[in-house]
Amino acid sequence: MGFFSTFAIGVGTMIGAGIFILPGIAYTNAGSGAIFSFLIGGIISIATAISMAELATGMPMAGGSYYYISRTMGAAFGSIIGLGSWIALIFKGSFALIGLAEYFQQLYPISIYFIATVSGLLLLTVNYGGAKSSGSLQNIIIFLLFTILAMFLAEVFVFIEIDNFNPTITSESGAILTTTGIIFISYLGLAELASISEEVKNPSKNLPRAFIASAVVVTVFYVLIMVAVVGVSFSYGSMATITPLADIADLIYGETGKFLIVIAALLATLSTANGVILSSSRFPFAMSRDLLMPQWFVEIHKKYETPHNSILITGMIMIIILFLFDIEQLARLGGTFNILIYVLLNTAVIILRKRTLPGYEPTFRDPFFPVTQMIGIGGSLILLPVLGSLPLLFAISLVILGVWWHWFYGKDKAIPEYNIFDLLENNIEPAIIKPNNVVKVLVPISSIKHENDLLKLADYLGDEIVGLHVIKVPDQTALKFAQEAFHEKQIEIDSDFKEEFEKYPVIVGHKRKYITAFDHSVSNSIIEQAEIENVDLVIMGWHESNRFQYSLGDVTNEVLSSLKRHIVILKGYFSDRITKIGVAYNGKDNSVYGLHLAKKLALNTGAKIEIITVISPDEEKERKKKIKEELQSISDSEEVIPITFKILERYSVEDAILEASKCSDLTIIGDSSQRFKISFLGTLPQRVARHSKNPVLIVKKAKPISKQYIIYSLRKKSLKLYTKFAHFLKE
């Protein structure tokens, strides 16, 4: 589609039934202040249109707002926006069909549901034939609609009386904002316009023009029509009418004027319904390409080159809903969800200006950034509370549905694989780990029995070893007193630790440092020393708590909950002779880092590496092929270390890894990669470590935005406040 067809879709989905019904409702609620309600709604929409123009030229893909938000915030947000937008737009389309049928009744009395159904089937057929035919229909509709409305405004403005705009009949600001929330559904066609970006010619030029022009033109028309309603209705006594334009035309020009307005209303509702079918059908199409919906939705018609299944399902649901719900109310409820979309779209622009998304190079960039986005976000958030509890409940329900759908259908396979936190960290692609980087390792020493294993591991994985022995001081004893007592009489056990530590490092060139610390909390000391020494990696042991099971131990658990550094936990003993290292690999951050550590170990021990990847027997063939190609690439890229891979098709990942671990001297497995989880380690690596008969190394890569980072920051701030408060009391 060219510029005008694209512009017509945007205008047509906004100038719908609302322009013929909502001005009367707005006037009843806010008086002449309703003019400002439409102006405020327009300003918010224009701001969002500018943001969407930038997003659209950077990502001109089908799915519009779904695609922009999923690529900026991840597949989970994509599920919420995709399903929510699709359902909300279907409701809006059904509302438009009912509106069309009600206006048609003024010309010829016939069943509303019959007219709505026939109109829906007609539009479904037109859209089935392609975007070009739908766009051509939209061009004709918009041309006729604009002509009639322009004639109406030109004639009616002659009858406007200035006294009708007297401030005494203007409501307060609260009523104006409330009314803005009511009429805001009129401006929600922008999300629909964005969804057809992939079908626009020369998108770098036509998309920004269409977005901004449609928002500006619609705002001007709405404000002018509201001025006409206010300027004429009070004098003619028709201010409480639901159809003010038709009533004004009837009063001034008789049946002929009313007939023309009814025709315009029919064109407007037809335009809205047509635009909704065209755009909303692209949401399941785009989601199916990202594996968030069945692939059936992504099939393209051989003749018409349209996502025919997606269009068919969308159109049929729209028609079925006509007979099941109060369409007008559901259309307003859907409007609430679209306000949330406006907030996220403006937020997406802010994020993408600050972070890097590969392939995102918009040809249009908002010259007023970030003022535009602040207007779009702030204005939208102000409107949410004034819409009432039921619309908010509906929007929340759609959010819950999206979260459930992502968990049920799209988890672990949906595109994109990253989330909003990965983008905020500029970490949406696997980080390239440079093998020549100097690695500083902290080893908390608490047991002579395990010290040798941990130090040997640290010598292999790091370039500088920091040994830390924490002497736990009773809470009732001052730390300074404990330090003085220690220096007066050296503690024998610390001497043993230090003597063992002096044997390392063995590898030439590696540095060492031994620290004895005093603290009321061992875990707190480890966390603080990791920050003070600015280490890259902390190596700890997994201790046996009783004869029946293995436990991380309280100290390790506490360190895991707050540590901001990478951590490795060794369960079992580190063998003096390692010939084979097994790496459980799933392509996520922790397994990638685990493979990197395995290579360092292999270089220093002469061991070979076997990558173990577990997939479901039900996995699609294409996915299996892709996984095999990725593993082959990893294997071929390494010239020094012999790397092989094994793909196990099992329903139980745990059993598969345990089976493979029997053939390795050491198995490395990454943590679950979840940022905000209840358990400190994922249940899979925990179970593998407990049940494996051979040594296991659990790897957890630190993330800047995570539960650990938040807890550590809160602890630091709390401690600082406590210190200040204690100092204040002392004074």
C-alpha positions in Angstrom: 0.0 0.0 0.0 1.1 3.6 -0.7 0.9 6.6 1.5 -2.8 7.5 1.0 -4.0 3.9 1.5 -1.9 3.6 4.7 -3.1 7.1 5.9 -6.7 6.0 5.1 -6.4 2.9 7.2 -5.1 5.0 10.2 -7.8 7.7 9.8 -10.6 5.2 9.0 -10.0 3.2 12.2 -10.1 6.3 14.3 -12.9 8.3 12.6 -15.5 5.6 13.2 -18.8 5.4 15.1 -17.2 7.5 17.8 -17.3 10.7 15.8 -21.1 10.4 15.4 -21.9 9.2 18.9 -19.3 10.3 21.4 -19.5 14.1 21.0 -23.0 14.1 22.5 -21.9 12.0 25.4 -18.8 14.2 25.9 -20.9 17.4 25.9 -23.3 15.9 28.5 -20.4 15.1 30.8 -18.1 18.1 30.4 -20.1 20.8 28.6 -18.0 23.1 26.4 -14.9 21.6 28.2 -15.4 18.5 26.1 -13.5 20.4 23.3 -10.4 20.2 25.6 -11.2 16.5 26.2 -10.8 15.7 22.5 -7.8 18.0 22.3 -6.0 16.2 25.2 -6.8 12.8 23.7 -5.4 14.1 20.4 -2.2 15.4 21.9 -1.5 12.0 23.6 -2.2 10.2 20.3 0.0 12.5 18.3 2.9 12.0 20.8 2.4 8.2 20.5 2.1 8.4 16.7 5.6 10.0 16.6 7.0 7.3 18.8 5.4 4.6 16.7 6.8 6.2 13.5 10.3 5.8 14.9 9.6 2.2 15.9 7.9 1.3 12.6 10.8 2.6 10.5 13.2 0.5 12.6 11.0 -2.6 12.6 8.5 -2.5 9.6 7.0 -5.9 10.3 3.5 -7.3 10.6 2.1 -7.3 14.1 2.9 -3.6 14.7 2.7 -2.9 18.5 3.1 -6.6 19.2 6.3 -6.8 17.2 7.8 -3.6 18.6 7.0 -4.5 22.3 8.1 -8.2 22.0 11.4 -7.2 20.4 12.0 -4.5 23.1 10.7 -6.4 26.2 10.7 -10.1 25.2 8.3 -12.9 24.3 6.3 -12.7 27.6 5.4 -9.1 27.0 4.7 -10.1 23.4 2.2 -12.7 24.4 0.4 -10.1 26.6 0.3 -7.5 24.0 -0.4 -9.8 21.1 -3.4 -11.6 22.6 -4.7 -8.5 24.4 -4.6 -6.3 21.3 -6.1 -9.0 19.1 -9.1 -9.6 21.5 -9.5 -5.8 22.2 -9.6 -5.0 18.5 -12.0 -7.8 17.7 -14.4 -6.3 20.3 -13.9 -2.9 18.7 -14.7 -4.4 15.3 -17.9 -6.0 16.5 -18.9 -2.7 18.1 -18.4 -1.0 14.7 -20.5 -3.6 13.0 -23.3 -3.1 15.4 -23.0 0.7 15.0 -23.2 0.3 11.2 -26.3 -1.8 11.6 -28.0 0.7 13.9 -27.4 3.6 11.4 -28.6 1.4 8.5 -31.9 0.9 10.4 -32.6 4.7 10.0 -32.6 4.1 6.2 -34.4 0.7 6.2 -35.8 -1.2 9.2 -34.2 -4.6 9.3 -32.6 -6.9 11.9 -29.5 -5.3 13.4 -27.8 -8.7 13.7 -28.6 -9.6 10.1 -27.0 -6.4 8.8 -24.0 -6.7 11.1 -23.4 -10.3 10.1 -23.7 -9.6 6.4 -21.4 -6.6 6.6 -18.9 -8.7 8.6 -18.9 -11.4 6.0 -18.6 -8.9 3.2 -15.5 -7.2 4.8 -14.1 -10.7 5.6 -14.3 -11.5 1.9 -12.6 -8.2 0.9 -9.7 -8.7 3.3 -9.3 -12.3 2.3 -8.4 -11.0 -1.2 -5.4 -9.0 0.1 -4.3 -5.7 1.7 -4.4 -3.9 -1.7 -8.1 -4.6 -2.2 -8.8 -3.7 1.4 -6.7 -0.5 1.1 -8.6 0.5 -2.1 -11.9 0.1 -0.3 -10.6 2.2 2.5 -9.4 5.0 0.1 -12.9 5.3 -1.4 -14.6 5.3 2.1 -12.3 7.9 3.5 -12.6 10.2 0.5 -16.4 10.2 0.7 -16.4 10.5 4.5 -14.1 13.5 4.5 -16.1 15.2 1.8 -19.4 14.8 3.7 -17.9 15.9 7.0 -16.1 18.9 5.4 -19.4 20.0 3.9 -21.2 19.5 7.2 -18.6 21.6 9.1 -18.5 24.4 6.5 -22.3 24.8 6.7 -22.8 24.3 10.4 -20.1 26.8 11.4 -22.3 29.6 10.0 -24.9 28.8 12.8 -22.4 28.7 15.7 -23.1 31.1 18.5 -20.1 32.4 20.5 -22.2 32.6 23.7 -22.4 28.8 23.8 -18.6 28.8 24.7 -19.2 30.8 27.8 -16.9 29.5 30.6 -19.9 29.3 33.0 -21.1 26.1 31.1 -17.6 24.6 31.1 -17.0 21.8 33.6 -14.0 21.5 35.9 -10.7 19.8 35.0 -11.8 16.5 36.7 -14.8 16.2 34.3 -12.6 17.1 31.3 -10.1 14.3 32.2 -12.9 11.8 32.9 -14.5 12.7 29.5 -11.1 12.3 27.8 -11.0 8.7 29.2 -14.5 8.0 27.8 -13.8 9.3 24.3 -10.2 8.0 24.1 -11.3 4.9 22.3 -11.8 7.1 19.3 -8.0 7.6 19.0 -7.0 3.9 19.2 -6.6 3.3 15.5 -2.8 3.9 15.6 -2.2 0.4 17.0 -4.1 -1.0 14.1 -2.2 1.0 11.6 1.1 -0.2 13.0 0.1 -3.9 12.4 0.2 -3.5 8.6 3.7 -1.9 8.4 5.0 -4.9 6.5 2.6 -4.3 3.7 3.5 -0.6 3.1 5.6 0.6 0.1 8.7 2.6 0.9 8.1 2.3 4.7 10.9 4.6 5.7 9.0 7.6 4.2 5.3 6.5 4.1 5.0 5.1 7.6 6.1 8.3 9.5 3.9 10.4 7.3 0.9 8.1 7.7 1.3 7.8 11.5 1.7 11.5 12.2 -0.7 12.8 9.5 -3.5 10.5 10.5 -3.2 11.4 14.2 -3.1 15.2 13.4 -6.0 15.1 10.9 -8.2 13.0 13.2 -7.5 15.4 16.1 -8.4 18.4 14.0 -11.6 16.8 12.8 -12.7 15.8 16.3 -12.0 19.2 17.8 -13.8 21.0 14.9 -16.8 18.7 15.2 -16.9 19.2 19.0 -16.7 22.9 18.4 -19.7 22.6 16.1 -21.6 20.5 18.6 -21.0 23.0 21.4 -21.6 26.0 19.2 -24.9 24.8 17.9 -26.4 22.2 20.2 -27.1 24.5 23.2 -29.0 26.9 21.0 -31.0 24.2 19.3 -31.7 22.3 22.6 -30.1 19.0 21.4 -27.2 18.9 23.8 -28.2 15.6 25.4 -28.6 13.6 22.2 -26.7 10.5 21.5 -26.5 11.3 17.7 -25.8 15.1 17.8 -24.5 15.4 14.2 -27.5 13.7 12.7 -29.9 15.8 14.9 -28.1 19.0 14.1 -28.2 18.3 10.4 -31.9 17.4 10.7 -32.7 20.6 12.5 -30.9 22.8 10.1 -31.3 21.1 6.8 -34.1 18.6 7.2 -34.2 15.1 5.9 -31.5 15.7 3.2 -28.9 16.8 5.8 -29.8 13.9 8.1 -29.5 11.4 5.2 -26.0 12.6 4.3 -24.8 12.3 7.9 -26.3 8.8 8.2 -24.4 7.9 5.0 -21.3 9.3 6.5 -21.9 7.3 9.7 -22.3 4.2 7.7 -19.0 4.9 5.8 -17.3 5.6 9.1 -18.4 2.4 10.9 -17.7 0.4 7.7 -14.2 1.9 7.6 -13.6 1.0 11.3 -14.7 -2.6 10.9 -12.7 -3.0 7.7 -9.5 -1.6 9.3 -10.0 -3.8 12.4 -10.2 -7.0 10.3 -7.2 -6.0 8.2 -5.0 -5.1 11.2 -6.1 -7.4 14.0 -5.7 -10.5 11.8 -1.9 -9.6 11.6 -1.5 -10.2 15.4 -2.0 -14.0 15.4 0.0 -14.1 12.1 3.0 -12.3 13.7 2.7 -14.3 16.9 2.7 -17.6 15.0 5.9 -16.6 13.3 7.4 -16.2 16.7 6.1 -19.6 17.8 3.6 -18.1 20.2 0.7 -19.5 18.2 0.1 -22.5 16.0 1.9 -22.4 12.7 -1.5 -22.7 11.0 -2.0 -19.0 11.5 1.2 -18.1 9.5 0.1 -19.9 6.3 0.0 -17.5 3.2 -2.7 -18.0 0.5 -1.1 -19.0 -2.7 -3.2 -16.8 -4.9 -4.0 -13.7 -2.7 -0.7 -13.8 -0.7 -2.6 -13.0 2.5 -2.5 -14.7 6.0 -5.9 -16.2 5.1 -6.4 -18.5 8.1 -5.6 -15.6 10.5 -8.1 -13.3 8.6 -10.7 -16.0 8.6 -10.5 -16.8 12.3 -10.5 -13.1 13.2 -13.5 -12.3 11.1 -15.5 -15.3 12.3 -14.8 -14.5 16.0 -15.8 -10.9 15.4 -19.2 -12.1 13.9 -19.8 -14.7 16.7 -19.2 -12.1 19.4 -22.1 -10.0 18.0 -24.5 -12.5 19.5 -22.7 -13.1 22.8 -21.8 -9.8 24.4 -22.7 -6.2 25.0 -20.5 -4.9 22.2 -20.5 -1.3 23.1 -19.3 -2.0 26.7 -16.7 -4.5 25.5 -15.4 -1.9 23.0 -14.8 0.5 25.8 -13.2 -2.1 27.9 -10.8 -2.9 25.0 -9.9 0.8 24.9 -8.4 0.5 28.4 -6.0 -2.2 27.3 -5.0 -0.1 24.3 -4.1 2.8 26.7 -1.6 0.3 28.3 -0.2 -0.3 24.8 0.4 3.4 24.4 2.4 3.4 27.6 4.6 0.5 26.5 5.1 1.9 23.0 6.4 5.2 24.3 8.5 3.3 26.9 10.0 1.1 24.1 11.4 4.2 22.3 13.1 5.4 25.5 14.7 1.9 26.0 15.9 1.6 22.4 17.4 5.1 22.5 19.5 3.9 25.5 20.2 0.3 24.5 21.3 -1.5 21.4 19.0 -3.8 19.5 20.7 -5.5 16.5 19.1 -4.6 13.2 17.1 -1.7 14.7 18.1 1.4 12.6 15.1 3.7 12.3 15.1 6.1 9.4 12.9 8.4 11.3 14.0 9.6 14.8 11.8 11.8 17.0 13.5 15.2 17.2 11.7 16.0 20.4 12.9 13.0 22.4 12.2 12.3 25.3 9.5 15.1 25.7 7.2 13.4 23.3 7.4 10.0 25.1 6.8 11.7 28.5 3.6 13.2 27.1 2.5 9.9 25.7 3.3 8.0 28.9 2.1 10.6 31.4 -1.1 11.4 29.5 -2.0 7.7 29.2 -1.4 6.9 32.8 -3.5 9.8 33.9 -6.5 8.4 31.9 -6.4 4.9 33.4 -7.8 5.7 36.8 -10.7 7.7 35.4 -12.0 4.9 33.3 -13.4 3.0 36.3 -12.8 -0.4 38.0 -14.4 -2.7 35.4 -12.3 -1.6 32.4 -9.2 -1.9 34.6 -10.3 -5.4 35.7 -10.8 -6.3 32.0 -7.3 -5.1 31.1 -5.7 -7.0 34.0 -7.6 -10.1 32.9 -6.0 -9.8 29.4 -2.6 -9.4 31.0 -3.1 -12.6 33.1 -4.3 -14.4 29.9 -1.1 -13.3 28.1 1.1 -14.5 30.9 -0.6 -17.8 31.1 -0.5 -18.3 27.3 3.3 -17.6 27.2 3.8 -20.1 30.1 1.5 -22.7 28.6 2.4 -22.5 24.9 5.5 -20.3 24.2 7.9 -20.9 27.1 11.4 -22.0 26.1 10.6 -21.8 22.4 9.1 -18.5 21.6 11.0 -15.7 19.8 12.7 -13.6 20.9 14.6 -15.7 23.5 15.7 -12.7 25.5 13.7 -10.5 27.8 13.5 -6.8 28.8 16.3 -7.3 31.4 18.6 -8.7 28.9 18.1 -5.7 26.6 18.6 -3.3 29.5 21.9 -5.0 30.2 22.8 -4.9 26.5 22.9 -8.7 26.7 20.4 -10.0 24.2 23.1 -11.9 22.3 25.5 -14.4 24.0 28.4 -12.4 25.4 31.7 -13.0 23.8 34.0 -14.2 26.6 37.6 -13.3 25.9 39.9 -16.1 26.9 42.8 -13.8 27.6 41.0 -11.7 30.3 42.7 -11.9 33.7 40.3 -13.6 36.1 40.5 -13.0 39.8 39.0 -15.7 42.0 37.9 -15.6 45.6 37.9 -18.9 47.6 36.2 -18.9 51.0 38.1 -21.4 53.1 36.2 -23.1 55.9 37.3 -26.8 55.9 40.8 -28.3 55.5 39.0 -31.3 53.9 37.7 -29.3 50.9 40.3 -26.5 50.7 42.6 -28.5 48.5 39.9 -29.2 45.9 38.7 -25.6 45.8 42.2 -24.1 45.5 43.1 -26.5 42.8 40.0 -25.6 40.9 40.7 -21.8 41.4 44.2 -22.3 40.1 42.8 -23.9 36.9 40.0 -21.3 36.4 41.7 -18.1 37.5 44.9 -16.0 37.2 44.9 -14.6 40.7 43.6 -16.4 43.8 42.3 -14.7 46.9 41.9 -17.0 49.8 39.5 -15.9 52.5 39.2 -17.3 56.0 36.4 -15.8 58.0 36.5 -16.0 61.8 33.0 -15.8 63.1 32.7 -13.5 66.0 29.8 -13.9 68.5 27.2 -11.2 68.2 27.9 -9.9 71.8 31.7 -9.5 71.0 33.0 -6.4 69.3 34.9 -7.1 66.1 37.8 -4.8 67.1 38.2 -6.8 70.4 38.2 -10.1 68.4 40.9 -8.8 66.0 43.2 -7.7 68.9 42.8 -11.1 70.6 43.7 -12.8 67.4 46.9 -10.8 66.8 48.0 -11.4 70.4 47.6 -15.1 70.1 47.4 -16.6 66.6 44.6 -19.1 66.1 46.0 -22.5 65.2 43.3 -23.4 62.7 43.9 -20.3 60.7 47.6 -21.2 60.5 46.7 -24.5 59.1 44.5 -22.9 56.4 47.2 -20.4 55.5 49.8 -23.2 55.3 47.6 -25.2 52.9 46.9 -22.0 50.9 50.7 -21.3 50.4 50.9 -24.4 48.2 48.9 -22.6 45.6 49.1 -21.4 42.9 50.9 -24.1 41.1 50.6 -22.6 37.7 53.5 -20.2 37.0 52.5 -16.6 36.8 49.4 -16.8 38.9 49.2 -14.5 41.9 47.9 -15.2 45.4 46.6 -13.3 48.4 45.4 -14.5 51.8 42.9 -12.7 53.9 41.7 -13.3 57.5 38.5 -11.5 58.2 36.4 -11.0 61.3 32.6 -10.8 61.1 29.5 -11.6 63.0 28.2 -13.2 59.7 30.4 -15.4 57.5 28.2 -14.9 54.4 28.3 -11.1 54.8 32.0 -11.2 55.0 32.3 -13.2 51.8 30.0 -10.9 50.0 31.8 -7.8 51.2 35.3 -9.1 50.4 34.1 -10.1 46.9 33.2 -6.5 46.3 36.3 -5.0 48.0 38.7 -7.3 46.1 36.6 -6.8 42.9 36.8 -10.5 42.0 35.4 -12.0 38.9 34.5 -15.4 40.3 33.7 -17.0 43.7 34.3 -20.7 44.2 32.5 -22.5 47.1 31.9 -26.0 48.2 28.7 -28.0 48.5 28.8 -29.6 51.9 27.2 -32.8 53.1 24.9 -32.0 56.0 23.8 -35.5 56.9 24.1 -39.0 55.7 20.9 -39.0 53.7 21.2 -35.9 51.6 23.4 -33.1 50.3 22.8 -29.5 51.2 24.3 -26.2 50.0 24.6 -25.1 53.6 23.4 -21.9 55.2 26.4 -19.9 54.3 26.4 -20.8 50.6 22.6 -20.2 50.4 23.0 -16.7 52.0 25.9 -15.9 49.6 23.9 -17.0 46.6 21.0 -14.8 47.7 23.1 -11.6 47.6 26.3 -12.1 45.7 26.7 -9.9 42.6 29.6 -11.9 41.2 29.8 -15.1 39.1 29.8 -18.2 41.4 30.9 -21.8 41.0 29.8 -24.5 43.5 31.7 -27.8 43.6 29.8 -30.8 44.8 32.2 -33.7 45.5 36.0 -33.9 45.2 38.1 -32.5 42.4 40.0 -35.4 41.0 43.8 -35.2 40.4 43.3 -36.7 37.0 40.5 -35.4 34.8 40.3 -36.9 31.3 36.7 -36.0 30.3 34.5 -33.1 31.2 30.8 -33.2 30.4 28.9 -29.9 29.9 25.1 -29.8 30.1 24.4 -27.2 27.4 21.1 -25.4 26.5 22.4 -22.2 24.8 21.5 -19.9 27.8 23.9 -17.7 29.6 24.9 -20.0 32.4 25.6 -23.0 30.1 27.6 -20.8 27.8 29.7 -19.6 30.7 30.0 -23.2 31.9 31.4 -24.2 28.5 33.9 -21.4 28.7 35.1 -22.6 32.2 35.2 -26.2 30.8 37.6 -25.0 28.1 39.9 -23.4 30.7 39.9 -26.6 32.7 40.6 -28.7 29.6 43.6 -26.5 28.7 45.1 -27.0 32.1 44.2 -30.7 32.6 44.5 -32.0 29.1 40.9 -33.3 29.3 38.5 -33.5 26.4 35.0 -32.0 26.4 31.7 -33.6 25.6 28.7 -31.2 25.2 25.4 -32.8 26.3 22.2 -31.3 25.0 18.8 -32.8 26.0 15.7 -32.3 23.8 12.2 -33.7 23.9 11.5 -36.6 21.5 8.5 -34.5 20.4 10.6 -31.6 19.3 10.1 -30.4 15.7 12.5 -31.6 13.1 13.6 -28.1 12.1 14.4 -27.3 15.7 16.4 -30.5 16.1 18.3 -29.6 12.9 19.1 -26.1 14.2 20.4 -27.4 17.5 22.6 -29.9 15.8 24.1 -27.2 13.5 24.8 -24.9 16.5 26.6 -27.7 18.4 28.6 -28.7 15.3 29.6 -25.1 14.9 30.8 -24.9 18.5 32.8 -28.1 18.1 34.4 -27.1 14.8 35.4 -23.6 16.0 37.7 -25.0 18.7 41.1 -26.0 17.3 43.1 -26.8 20.5 40.6 -28.7 22.7 38.9 -31.8 21.4 35.1 -31.2 21.7 32.4 -33.6 20.8 28.7 -33.3 21.4 25.8 -35.7 22.2 22.1 -34.9 21.6 19.9 -37.0 23.9 16.2 -37.3 23.2 14.6 -37.8 26.6 11.5 -36.6 28.3 13.4 -36.2 31.6 16.3 -33.8 31.3 17.5 -34.8 34.8 17.7 -38.5 34.0 19.5 -37.8 30.7 22.2 -35.6 32.4 22.7 -38.1 35.2 23.1 -40.9 32.7 25.7 -38.9 30.8 27.5 -37.9 34.0 28.5 -41.5 34.6 30.9 -41.3 31.7 32.6 -38.0 32.8 35.1 -37.2 35.5 33.4 -33.9 36.0 30.0 -32.6 34.9 29.4 -28.9 34.5 25.8 -27.7 34.6 24.5 -24.1 34.6 21.9 -22.8 37.0 18.4 -22.2 35.7 19.1 -18.6 34.5 16.0 -17.2 36.3 16.6 -13.7 37.6 13.8 -13.6 40.2 13.1 -17.1 41.6 12.3 -18.4 45.1 14.9 -21.1 45.2 18.6 -20.1 45.2 19.5 -22.7 42.6 17.2 -24.2 40.0 15.7 -27.5 40.9 17.3 -29.3 37.9 21.0 -28.6 38.8 20.2 -29.2 42.4 18.8 -32.6 41.7 21.6 -33.5 39.4 24.2 -32.6 41.9 22.5 -34.5 44.7 22.1 -37.7 42.7 25.3 -37.8 40.6 28.0 -40.2 41.8 30.7 -38.1 40.1 31.8 -34.5 40.9 29.5 -31.8 39.6 30.2 -28.1 39.1 27.2 -25.7 39.2 27.8 -22.4 37.4 25.8 -19.3 38.1 26.6 -16.2 36.0 25.9 -12.9 37.7 23.3 -10.6 36.1 23.2 -6.8 36.8 19.4 -6.8 37.1 18.5 -9.7 39.4 17.3 -10.8 42.8 20.9 -10.8 44.0 21.5 -7.3 42.8 18.4 -5.9 44.4 19.0 -7.7 47.8 22.6 -6.6 47.9 21.6 -2.9 47.1 18.9 -3.0 49.8 21.3 -4.5 52.3 23.9 -1.8 51.6 21.4 1.0 51.9 19.9 -0.5 55.1 23.3 -0.9 56.7 24.2 2.7 55.8 21.0 4.0 57.3 21.5 1.9 60.4 25.0 3.2 60.8 23.9 6.8 60.5 21.0 6.2 63.0 23.3 4.5 65.5 25.8 7.4 65.2 23.0 9.9 65.7 21.8 8.1 68.9 25.4 8.0 70.2 25.8 11.7 69.8 
